[in-house]
């Protein structure tokens, strides 16, 4: 799983860099699907990752408000600020944690650490795919999603 998290972070960071070269109106343009815009998708990816990792760590959910993250730099900083806590879970994960129960404050269900981490991997790939489609629709080449050749 560590390799897929590293891959997702490398691609996410490349999307943050890509966003810096785009007109702001393209980043906030309302679109069909996903969370509604490139910026909202990127914010959502980070928010969901932090929320689930905090649930694993038994920390209160931050519940950040998107309205406080109105630039790509702010979203990238949100991602960077919490990366070490996320790494502490991902890099120390072992099969001993696979079936440990996790109860998130926002859910009545109990999940396992293994299922949550796999969900986070798939969740990010899903939303990054949406951003890739939107990039092509706006006439820009998307960030490469190829796992082959990544330094993970």
C-alpha angles and dihedrals in degrees: 000000000000091000093053092049090050089049092050092049092049091051092043091052089049089053090051089053091045090053091058089065094050130086111259091237089063091052095052098033111129110247138180115263134009117047092325104263142032092254093048091049092052092046090048092051092054094041093052092046093050093044095053094043090050088052089053090049090047091238123141115267112257095216094200118198115236090217088071091058105061100147132058088237090059092050091047089050090050087054094046096046092059099036095096092054090048091047090052089062099037098043094046095045117124137164087268087072096044097100100028108130121243124193114197116204092232096053136065089207127085117223135187126249091240093053092047094052092047089048091053091052093049093041093057094045090051095052094041087055089057090051089050091056091047091050091054091046089055091050098255129122110246126232110272112263094193113130089198110093096017115132096237 
